[in-house]
Amino acid sequence: MSHAPADLLFTGGPVMTMDPARSRAGSLAVRDGRIVAVGHGDPRELVGPRTEVVDLRGRPLLPGFQDAHVHAVMGGMELETCDLTGTTDAREYSRLIRAYAGAHPGKEWITGAGWSRESFERGVPTRAALDAVVPDRPVFLMDRDHHAAWVNGRALELAGITAATPDPSGGRIERDPSGAPAGLLQEGAMALVGDLVPPATEEERLAGLLRAQALLHGLGITAWQDALVAGSDGYPDISGAYLAAARDGSLTATVVGALWWSRGRGAEQLPDLVERRERLTVGRLRCGTVKIMQDGIAENFTAAMTAPYLDARGRATANAGISHVDPAALREHVTALDALGFQVHFHALGDRAVREALDAVQAARAANGWRDTRPHLAHLQVVHPDDVPRFRMLGATANIQPLWAVHEPQMDELTIPFLGPERSAWQYPFGDLLRAGATLAAGSDWPVSSPDPLAGAHVAVNRVAPGASAEPFLPAQALDLTAALAAYTAGAAYVNHLDDTGSLRPGNRADLVVLDRDPFAGPPEAVGDTRVALTYVDGVRVHTAPDA
């Protein structure tokens, strides 16, 4: 233990190191933004005239949380648009939309997100419901999963979408019995209207980023991987906001930005990705990851499955979902990306998409040898049991979104009946992946779901949403609390290539979080009651709770 005075000393509470042994200590000292001592003895020898001593008062100190899959700029911007989260009542949606439109009479478009499919028959909202509240301006509202958009008649008119408009590649226009567009655009069809929405200004995107950063720091998050920084295929390029914040020092978190793999292009985009990686690696921002969205989501039957979906009567359909990138081409592209030193971040939700992504990682390993590129597969809603052990074998990290592993109407009414009992039992197999030796990293996919790591840890442990009294969802796949917290600290730090974070040991960066209570001290069903009291980045306090 170093005897020079510390800049910052934590004492009086458990120090949960999250090191490989998951050991605990009694004090931690910081100097020049780095941890210099983690110990059990008398820490007074580290106190100098300028040392700030933080009395934990029995509260635990952990490594700062990291989010391995989040859309921070999008989330921060949506906080200022028509926010439909927090309810599943279709009448409440109408009230919120009417109120937002009334409060923003000068807005050319009414935009927002957060509605839930469970609120509507067959999961399909109608343009008529929007026309009743906003008849004169176009409306474009993404669902909570951001895989579909609810639009009104004016928006359809501006886009020229009629009964004669064909479904675009990789998307679907939902239609009423007459064949006319119903008001819901799935997946790639969103761009038919979305491309007409006036783009946000760079100032608005930067404000969204800083708004998101404050919120995430308040939840103990000190670093994250933004899963879509430089987009195409209808997704905006938000890299300018990160670049501006990294250059002027307002970016206090460390951010890994994922560059988008355009589905409409092939290997010819590789030089562009290399150029973007170099240009967008500045200060606390690094962009050495490429995001490949291999499939869609189960609720609209676009997640890629090894067998077809069922219909409402339990009979097999002809639809087994969408593979956005041809599997043979995927293997070639991932091998090329790996050879260039890129990390690949897959959106893989259905079991076929998971298998195709793992096959691509296997091809890259075979061609390039074992490289420290740390590929990871996000979402993993349905994983075929045969593929569970392949994560460890291939060194592919399982990037989990725990909050989704619960019984709720979207799961019970719009997913399980169309998967069938066998496949439904393969959902979110966190426990099986851990037992098979996979590295787990955790993320939120915010604004799809809450960015709160402690809420996510609650679900990972209980398989029930915080505060809910529902039956646990596949409880054999639950994690213990240590494993859940490790996924938000050491596991996410591994995915983010931030090897000097994620655990509390001398030499590591002083990215730290103080909780308001020890979540291990109470029953598992109380984990979600835990809150963040203090957050530090490089030893600098970036969040203080009002009651801290």
N, C-alpha and C positions, 0 to 999 in steps of 0.2 A: 504493500500500500504506500502510495506517495505521501510524503509528509509536508509538502508545500501547501500553503493555504488554498482552499478551493474558492471558486467564485460562487458556487451554489452547493448547498449541502441539504440532503433530505434525511430525516431521521424521525424516529418515533412511530414507525409503521412498517408493515411487511413490504419488502422489495421483491416483487415477483419477476425474476430475471428472464424467464422464458428461454433460458439456455437449453442445450440438449438434455440436461438432467432435470430441467424445470425446477431448479433450486430456488430457495428464498434466502434473502439476506436482511440485515437490519438497518443499513444506511447506504447512501450513494452520494458520491461527490463528483462535481463537474468543474472543469477548468477549460476555458477557451472553447466552449461548445462541445467538449468531449468528456466522456465519463473517465475519471481518473482513478476511482476507487469504488469497490462494492464490497462491503464488509459486515462483520458482526461485532467488532470490538468497539471501544470508546472512540467516537468520531471527533472528540473535541480538539484533537491535535491538528485537524484539518481546518479549523476555524481561525481566520485571520480578521483583521480590522474591517475588511471589505466583503467578507463572506456573507451571503444571504442564506440564513438558515430557515428551512421550511419544516415546520413541525407537522408531520403527517397526521398526528392525533389518531393513530390507529388505522388510518385509511391506507389502502394499498397503492403502491407505485408500480407501474408497468411500462414496457416500451410503448411508444406511440402506436396507435392503430394505423393500419394501412388498408386501403381499399383497392383490391386487385382488378376491379371492373366497375367503372363509374363514368357518368357523363356529366362532369361538373359544370361546364359552361352551359350546356343545355338545361341542367337542373336549375342553375342560378337564374337563367333568363326566364324560365317558365314560372318562377316565383312572381314575376311581374306581369304575366299574361293571365288568361282566363283559367284559373286553377280549379279543376273538378275533382281533385283528390279529397279524400276524407268522407265520401258518401258513395252509396250505390243506389240512391233513390233517383229515378229518372225525372221525377217532378222537381227535385232539388237541382238537378242539372239545369233544367229550364230556368229556374229562378236565378241561378248563378250566372248563366249566360246572358239573360236579360239585364241583370244588374250590371254586369261588366260592360255590355254594349252601351247601356245608358250612361255609365260613368266615363266612357271614352267615345264621345260622339264624333271626334275628329279622326278616329282610326279608320283607315281604308279597309282593312281586313280585321276580322275578329279571330284571333288565334289563341290556342291554349292546348291543354292536355289533361289527362288524368281520369277520364271516364272508364268504367269497367263494363266488360261484355256481359257480365251476369245481370246487368240492369235491364237488358232488352231481350225480347223473345228471339231465340236462336242466336243471341249475341249480336244482333244486327240492329243498330239504331237507324232511324229514317230521316230523310231530308225534310219531310213534312213537319217533324217535331222542331227542327231548327227554323224552318220557314215561319213557324208560328211565333217565334220570339225575335228573330232577326231576318226580316224578309228582304231588306233593301241593300244589305252589304254581304259580301262573301264571308263564309265561316269555314274555318279549317281547324278541327280539334282532334289531336292524336289521342289514341287510347292509352291506358296506363302502361301497356307494354311497348308502345311506340312502333307497332307493326301494322296499324290501320289508322285511317283518318275518317272522321265523321264530317260530312260536308253538307251544305244547304243547296237549294236550287240555284241561287245566284252563283255560287262557286262552280257548280256543274255547267252552268250556262257559259261562264267565262272560259272554261276549259274546253267547251265544245263537246262535252260528253253526252251522248244520247244512247238510245237503245241500239243504234247501229254501231257504236264504238266497240271494237274488239278488245278483249282483255290483253293487256300488255304482257310481254315476257316476264315471268317471275311475279306476276300480280293478278288480282282479280277485282273486277267491278261487281259488287253485289247488286242484284236486280230484283225488282218486284215481279209479281206474277205476269205482268204485261211485257216484261223484258226491259222496262225503263230503269235507269240507274236509281237504286234505292236510297243512296246517300252514304254508303260505306265503301271505302276504297281500301283493299287489302294489299299489304306488302308493296310490290313494285308499282301498283296502280296509284299509290299515294302521290307519286311524282307528277301525275297528270294535272293535279291541282297544286300540289306543293311547290312546283317550279314557278307558279304564278305569284306566290306569296312574296311580297317585297322583302328582300333579305334584310336581316338586322345590320345595323351599322357596326363598325369596329368598336365604337364607343359603347354601344349597348352590349356587345359581347364581352368587352373588358369589365364592364360593370357587373354583368352576370357572373363572370369568373370570381371577382372579388366578393360578391355576395355569397357565392357558393363556398369560397374558401373560409369565410367567417363561420358559416354554418358547420362545415366539416371540422374545422378546428374545435368548435364547441362540442363536437361529438368525440373528441380525442384523436382525430385523424390528422396525421402529420405528413403523409405521403399517399399518393394514389396513382393508379394507371387509368388515364382517360381513354376509353375504348374506341373513340372516334374523334381524332383531332383534325386530320386533313382528309375530308370526305369527298365523295362523288356519288354517282348513282342516286341523285336526289337528296343526299345528305350534305349539309353545309360544311365548308372549311372554316373551322373555328381556331385554326392555329395562330392567327394574328393576335388574338387576345392573349394567348399564352406567351407568345414571343414578346409582346409589349410588356407584360408583367414581369417576365424573366429579365428583360433588359433594364427596367426601371427599379427593380428591387421590390416591387409590391407582391411578387409571388413569394410567399413565405414557406409554402409547402414544397416538397420535392415531387415533381410530376414526371411520369413516364407517359409519353404520348404515342398512341397507336395510329399509324398511318393506314388509310383505308385501301384495301385491295379492290380495284374496280372490277366488277363482274363483266363489264363490257369490253375489257381489254385483257390481254394475256401478258406474255413475257416482255413485251415492248415497254411495259410500265416500270420495269426494274430500274433503269437509269434514273427515272423521275423519283423513285423512292429513295435511291441513294442520295440524290441531290437534296431532297427534303430532309433526310436524316441529318445531313451535315448542316444545313441552314437552320434547322429547328432544334439544334442541341446547343443551348445557351444557358449559362447560369444554373438555376435549379430545374431547368427543362431539358429532357433528353428524349429523343424520338427514334429509338432503335427498334421499335416493334411495328409489325404489320398485322392488321386485323383482317381476317378472312371470315366473312359471314357465310357459313356453309348451308344453313337452312333457315326456316322461319320459326313459328311457334305452334304448339299443339292445338291451341284453342281455335285457330282458323284452318287447321289441317294442312299447314305448310311446313311443319317440322318433319324432317326426313326420317322415315321409319323403315325398318327391314321388312315389315308386312303392312298391308293396307289398313287404313282406318276402318272402323265399323260405322254403320249408319245407325239411325235412332232405334232400329229394331234389332240391333246386334249382328247384322249381316255384313260381311266384308264388302267394301266398296272397291272401286278401281283406283283410288287415290292413296298413295303412300308418301305424299309430301314432296317437297322440292329440294333438290341439291343444286344450290346456286352455281357452284363450280363443278364442272365435270370431274368425276373422281380421278380419272387418269391424268387430266390436266392439273388437278390439285396436287398430285404426287410430284409432278414435274416442277410446279411453281414453288412448293414448299422446300423441295430440295435445292432449288436455285436461291431462294431467300436464305436458307440456312447456310449455304456456302458463302453468302455475302455477309454473314454475321448478324442477320436479323433474327430477333425473336418473333415467333408466329403466335398470334392470339386468335384462337378459333372461337366463333360462335357456333356451338354444336349442341343442339337441344334434343333432337331425336336420336334413337339408337343407330340409325343408318349414318347420320351425320357424324356421330361420335366415332363410329367405325371407320368412316372415310378419313376423318382427321387423324386418327391413330395410324391408319395405313400410310398416310402422307408423312407422318413423323418417322415411321419405320423406314420408308423409302429414303428419307433424308439421312437417317443414321447409317443405312447401308451404303449410301453413295459417298457421304462426307466423313464418316466416322463420328465418334461421340464428341460433339462440340458443346460448349457451355452457352447455348442459345436459349435454354429454358423454355421450350414451347409449353403452352397451356391451353386447355379446353375449358371454355366458360359455359355455364348453365347446366348442362348434364341432367336434363330432366328425366330422360329415359336412357339407361345404359344397359345393353345386353350383358347378362352375367359372364359370357365368354370374353368380354372386353375389359372387365374390371381389372384383372391382373396385368393387363398390358400397360397400364399407366406406369406402374413401377418398372416393368421390364424396359420400357422405352424412355423413362425419365420425363414423362409428360405430366405436368402438374394438373390436378383437378381443381379448377377454379369454381367454387360453389357459391350460390346465392341462397343462403339458408332460409330467408324469410318466405320463400315460395313453397317450402315443404310442409304445408299445413292443409287441413280440410277447410275449404271455403267454397262458396257456390261455383266459382270459376273452375275449381278442381273437381268438385263433386257432380256438377251438372254439365259442364262443357268439355271436360277432359276424360275422366274415368270411363263414362259410358262408351266413348268412341275409341278408347284404347283396348278395352276388355280387361278381364281380371288378371291374366298373366302379365301383360305389359304394364298394367297399372302398378303392379308390385315391384317393378324395376325402377321406380321413380326416385330421384334424388338419393342415391345409395351411398350417403356419406360414410356410414359405418362400414359397409363392405369395402369401400375404397381405402379407408384408413387401415382396416385389418389386412388388406392385400399389400400394404406397404406404400401406397401412393402418398405423395406430398400434397397436402391440402392447402390451398390459399382461398381466402374469402373476399367476396365483393358484394356490392349492393345492387348494381345496375341502376342506381338513382339517376333520373327521377322515376324510373319504373316502380321502384319500391323504396322504402325509407333507407337513408344512408347510415342509420344508427347501428354501429357494430354490436352494441350490447343487446339490442333487440334481435339482431341476427344470431348472436350467441345463444340467446334465450330459446329461439326456435331450433337451433342445431341441437340443443340439449333436451328440449321437451317435445319437439315436433308439434307444438301448439303455439299459436300466436300469443304474444304477451297480453294478459288480461282476458283471454278467451277460455271458455270451459268446454271446448270441443274435444272429441276423441282424438288422441294423438295419431298423427299420420305416419304409418309404417314405423312404429317406435323401435323396431330392431335396428333401424338405420340412424338412431340418435348417436351423438358424440358425447363424451364426457366434457365437462367445462374446460378442463385444461387443453384438450384437443381443439375445442372451439375457439378459445382465445389465441391459441398458437396459430390457427389459420388466419387470424386478423393481425398477427404480429410477425412471428418468424416466417410463416408460410408466405404471406403476402410480400414481405421484404425479399424473400428468395425470388419470387416471380419478378419483382421490380428491380432485380439486380442491385439492391441496396444492401450489400453484405455487411456494412458497418452500422446497420440499424436492425430492428426486429428483436433484439435481445439486449439485456443490460449487462455489459461486461466492459472492463477497462479498454479504452481505445475506440469504442463505438461512439457514434454521435449521440448527443444528449437529446434525442427525441423521446419525450416522456409524457405519460398521462397519469394523473392522480384521480382515483375514483372516490365517490362519496361514501362507499362502504365496501366491505370485502364480499364479493359475490359467492365465495366458497363457504362463508359462514352461515348462510341461510339455506333454506330448501331450494331445490332446483327450480321450482315454479316461481321463485322470487328473483331469479337472475335479471329479468327484464326491468325490475324496479331500480337497478343500479344506474347511477348517473355519473357524468364526468364533472369533476371539480376544477381541475387545472390541466392545461395542455402547454407543453414546451416544445419548441423546435430549436435544435442546436443550443439548448440551454436558455433560450429566450422565451419568456411567457407570452403565448399568443392567445390564450383564453383563460378567463377567470369566471366561474359560475357566480351568480349573484350571492349565493349563500356559502361560498367557499371559505 
